[in-house]
Amino acid sequence: MPRPLDRLPKAHLHLHFTGSMRHSTLIELAREQGVHLPDALVQDWPPRLRATDERGWFRFQRLYDIARSVLRRPEHVYRLLQEAAQDEAAEGSRWLEIQVDPSGYAQRFGGLTATLELVLDAAEKAAASEGIGIAVIVAANRTRHPLDAKTLARLASQYAGKGVVGFGLSNDERRGRARDFDGAFRIARRAGLLAVPHGGELSGPVSVAECIDDLGADRVGHGVRASESDRLMERLADRQITCEVCPTSNVGLGVAEQAGDVPLRRLFDAGVPIALGADDPLLFGARLLRQYELAREVYGFRDAEIAELARQSIRSSAAPEHVKNDLLREVDDWLTAPDPEP
């Protein structure tokens, strides 16, 4: 019998705020507020998506915006984070870094600052309730003006050490190059925040290189297209820059035709640190545990390698050192425990 993956301590470093919502919660809140949901979010869920062209990405964003629209009151934010924490704890995730763009909620929650403070308070309460660590990454939208990103970077910097641990950059790489946002990332890095931009998902290796060279990335969201360049993988490995690989998401958006095509094994064998992530379970239908199951079932990772994946996620996190050390010891305990009885 294989060791149970839900008992493996791990860190979850690539989860978006809206996309973390339970599907059942989306249905319930939409019904309560009279929001009509398209078939793709109801009986055809999870939706069939393919975002490798403009039309496909627009459809993905439209579904995302509809989902965001049901979160209208502060209690909805508290509920989302409480349920996310419950789901993380059930899957063995002991440290979560959840990514949010306050701009998407600012109008309904009293502005950027009030929105971020609401999310931080909800995260703190959820973490205490479920006994896990939760931190926040403020993310800018690369389809908006770089000045908007600077505004968010300044906001994030004000809360560095107060629940905010990183600054990100998300959305379609084809519509906003990383180098255009270097000013915002300089602001964030001066405040001691991790630089965690998306790259190497819909665009090729050059988008990952820009994240490293122009934004000083500590981690790269996705990063799977780095596998197309041996030199780039060598750089990632030498500098120990983590790729937040999200296999189910890659398939859901058409980045890979099937799970076996995601280059997880190639990146891992090249020495690139990996942090498995679920990205947006609300739209892709699978949470973090499923990514570890794929590592075992599809990519052929043995238990020792799966334990190393968990260690890499923990080491790459912004968790306090004593938390990291405790979790790393628990990973070792998971691996050295007697083989489970059949």
N, C-alpha and C positions, 0 to 999 in steps of 0.2 A: 504494500500500500504506500502511495506517495505521501510525503509530509503535507499536512493541511496548510494551504496557502493563506487561508483567512487568519491563521495564527502567527503568520510571519510578520514581525514588526516592520513597518515601511513608512516612508514619507511620500506624500502626494503633492507634487510641485506644479502640476499643470491642470488646473481646474478653473473654469470661468464661472463667475457668479450666477448669471442667469442660466447658463447651461448646466448648473449643478442641481437645478430644481427637479424634484421627482415628477415623473409623468402624471401620476395620480393627483398630485397637488396642482399641476397645470390644469387638468380637467376640472377639478373641484373649484378652483378660483375663477376659471372662465365661466363656469355655470352660474356661480354666485353673482357675477358682475355682468352677465349677459353678453360676454365676449364670444363672438362666433369663431370657432377654430376650424381651419381647413381640414379636409380628410387626412392630409399627411400628418397631422398632429393628433388624430383621433384613431379611426379604425385602420388607417394605413401606417400607423406608427410602429417602429421608427421609419421616418421618411426615406425614400430612395433619393439620394442626392448625388450630384456630380458637379463639383465646383471648379473643374479645370477649364471652364470657359466662362465668359462674362455672364451669360444668362444663368448658368448653374449657380454661380456665386451670388447673384442677385436673389435667386429663389431661397438659397440658404439664409441670407441676411433677412429676407422678408419673414421667414418662419421664426427666426430669432427675435425680430422686432415684435411679432405677435405674442410670442411667449413673454417678452419683457413687459408687455402692456398689462398683464394681469397682476403685476406687483405694484399696487397702488397705495397701500397704507403701510405705516411703519411695522405693524404687526405681521405683515407679509414678509418683510425682510427678516424679522426675528424667526419666523417659522422656517423660511428657506434655510437659514444657517443652522438652526437647530436640527432640522432633518438631514442636512448635509453632514453635520457632525455625527449624527447617529449612524448614517450609512458608512462613513469613514471608519468609525470605531468597529462596526460589525465586520469590516473587511480587513482589519488589522492595521489600518492606517493610523499612525500615532502622531503624525505632524502634518498639517495641511497648510498650504499657501494658496489662498484663493484670490483670483485676479478679478478686479472690477474697474470699469471706466465710470467714474461718478457722473460724467456728462450725460449718460443715458438715463439717469434718474433725477438729475438736478432740478428740473422744473417741478416735479411732484413732491420733492422732499426738502424744498427750501434752499436750494443752491448747492454748489459743489462741496463746500465745507460741511454743511449740515448733512449732506448725503454720506460723505466719508465717515463722519462721526457716528452716524446711525449704523453703518456697516461695521465699524470697529466695535461699537458697543454690543451689537448682536453677535459678532464673532467671539468676543470675550465671554459673554454669557453662555453661548453654545459650547465653547471649549471647557468651561468650568463644569457644565452640566454633564458632558460626556467623558471627561477625563482625558482629553487629547489637547495637543497644542494647535492653535489656529493663528495664522498671521495673514496679512493682507498685502497684495501687490497692486499698486495703482497702475493702470494701463492706459496709454494713449492710443488713439485711433489713427492709423497711418493714412487713412483716406481724408483726414481733415488737415488743416493748416498746421505747420510746425509750431506756430505761435500758440496754438491751443495745447500742444504737447508741453510747451514750456510752462504754461499756466498750471497744468496738472503736475508737472515735475516740482514746481515750487510748493504746491499743496502737499504732495507726498513728502517733501522734505520737512515740512512743518511737523509731520507726524512720525518721522524717523525715530525709532526707539520707543514709539507709543502705539505699536501695533502694525505699522507699515514697515515692511522689510525690503521691498524691491520696487523697481519701476520697469514697466513693460511697454511693448509696442505690438499691437495686434491688427487684425484685418488683412485684406488682400495685399500681399507683397508686390503684386504687379501694378498697384496703383499708388504706391508710395515707397520710395527707396529708403533704406535704413539711414544712409548718410545724410538725408535731409533733416534728420531728427537728432543730430549730434549735439546741438545746443541743449536740448532738453535732458539728454543723458548726462551731459557734463554737470548740470545742476543737481541731478539725482545722485551722481557718484560723489560729488562734494559733500553731500549730506550723509554719506556712508551707506546708501541704498545699493542693493544688488541690481545689476543691469541684466534684464531678462527679456530681451526682445524676441519676437517670432521671426523665424527665417528658415529657408530651405524646406518649405512645405509646397507651395504652388510655384515658386521660382527655384532656380537651380543653385549650384554651389556658390555662385557669386553673391547671392543674398545672405548666405551664412558668413562668407568672408567679410562682407560689409558690417555685419553685426559685430564681428570680432574687431575689425580694424577701425571702424568709425564710431562704434558705440561702446567699445570696451566690454563686450558681453561676458558675464560670469557664467551664464547658461543661455542656451538657444532654444526657444520654443519650437518643437518639432526637430528641425535640423537634418531630417532623413536624406535630403538631397546631397548632403555632404558626402554620402557614400559613393557619389559619382566621381570623386576626386581623391586619389590616394594621398596627395600632398595635403589636402585640406584635412583629411582624417588624421594625418600625422600631426598637424598643427593642433587640432583639438585634443588629441591624446597627450602631446607634449605639455600643453598648457593646462590640461585637466579642465577643459571647458565642457560642461555637461550638455548633452542633447536630451530634451524632454520629449521622448518618443511616445506617440499615441497611436498604436496600431489600429484600433477600431475606428478612430477618427480618420486616419489615412485612407482606409477602405471606404468609409462613409462619404468622403468628399471626392473620391475618384483619384486620389494621389497614387494609390496602389489598387490593382484590380482585385486582389484577394490578400488575406492576411499574410500568406507565405511570401508575398512580394515585398513586404515592408522590410527594409534591410537592417533589422535589429541585430541579427547575428553578425553581419558584416561589420557594423559599427562596434559592437562589443568586442569582437575578435581583434579589431584594430586598436583596442585600448581606449576608445572614446568612452568617457563616463556616461552612463545612461540613467535617466529617471523616468520610469514609465508613468504615463498620465492618461486620464480619461477624456480630457479636453471639455466636451459638452455632452454628458450622458443623456441629457434631455433630448438631444437630436440624434445621437448615435446609438442609444439603447443599451449601453454597457458602461459600468463603472470601473473603478481601479482594479478590483480583483480579477476581472475578466482579462485584463492585460497581462497579469502574471500567469493566468491559466494558458493564454496563448504562448507565452514564453516557453512553457513546458510542453504543450501539446503540438504546437506548430513549428516552433524554432528549435526544439530539441534541447532546451536548457536542462541540465541536471540540477539536482537540489543545491549543490555547492555553487553553481553559477547563478541560480535564482537568489540564493542568499547574498551573493555579491551584487546583484542588481539592487536588492533592498539596501545594502550598505552604501552603494553609490548614491541612491536617492537621499539617504540620511546625511551623508557627508556633504552633499551639494546643497542642502537646505540652509536656511537662516536660523535654525533652531539653536538655542544656547548650547555651549559646549557640553555642559553636564547632561543635557537631554540627549545630545548625540551619543555621548559615551554610554549612557544607560541603554539606549536603543541598540547600539552596536553590540553590546554584551548580550542583549536578548536575541539578536539575530544569531549570534554564535550558539546560544543555548538551543534555539530552534533547530539548527543544523546538527548539533552534536547529540540531540536527544535520541533515544533508541528508536529504531525504525517502527512506524505504527503497525499495530496488529492488523492482519487482514480481516 
